[in-house]
């Protein structure tokens, strides 16, 4: 299981392969002191999303430009510290 996880397999896929619950896989990995993967956007992507957004681009356009989901773009923008505009409010150019 450790090798599967380190190769990049998802916990849910490992659990299905071995016929056990995802929580069991997670516990086995924890006991084996396997570092958990970090999820979410990389720092560079969050920074770029926040930059594009603060320059006036909408969240949907940021997501499309960076090839990420709307929710991912929004979360990245907020995580980087940018303040979200009210819905429908775009800066004047």
Secondary structure, 3 states (H helix, E strand, C coil): CHHHHHHCCCHHHHHHHHCCCHHHHHHHHHHCCCCCCCCCCCHHHHHHHHHHHHCCCCHHHHHHHHCCCHHHHHHHHHHCCCCCCCCCCCCCC
